Amino acid sequence: MKSLTRRSTAPDPGKTDLLLRFFQSQFFDEWIALQYLYQSPQAGVQDYLCNKLYELSEPALERYLLQLVYLAAVKPNSALERTIIDLCSKSFRIAVKVHWLLLAVCQDTPKNKHLELFKERCEKSALEGKWEVPFRTTRLDP
């Protein structure tokens, strides 16, 4: 007769502490954040990594923007989706690139209503956002 043991679904505090120390180490970068956003099903890890995305520079975000947008499209209603929408309100460049990427994804899957809604929410966030004008010319200034 086999002995049945019940597995705990709660994360081990020791593992969580180690993971947090790794995320705060000098070895942590945007590629590692992307990998953990893809692999980790834990909401707390997802939220922490999405908050870390706000600390990255715009060029660092742009480097992996395709992967981030695709990951948000594959995992609907995630913390990453909300973060991308918020980043669209903070950066015109990010907003334009996200719009372009979501437009391409929506054309590949035209019947996916959630992707259409995600694209519309990014557009609305960008239009209502508080980003700086990306260029200025003397002809446009009053």
Secondary structure, DSSP 8 states (H G I E B T S, - for coil): ---------S--HHHHHHHHHHHTSTT--HHHHHHHHHH---HHHHHHHHHHHTTS-HHHHHHTHHHHHHHHHHSTT-HHHHHHHHHHHH-HHHHHHHHHHHHHHHHHSTT-HHHHHHHHHHHHHHHT-----S---TTT--
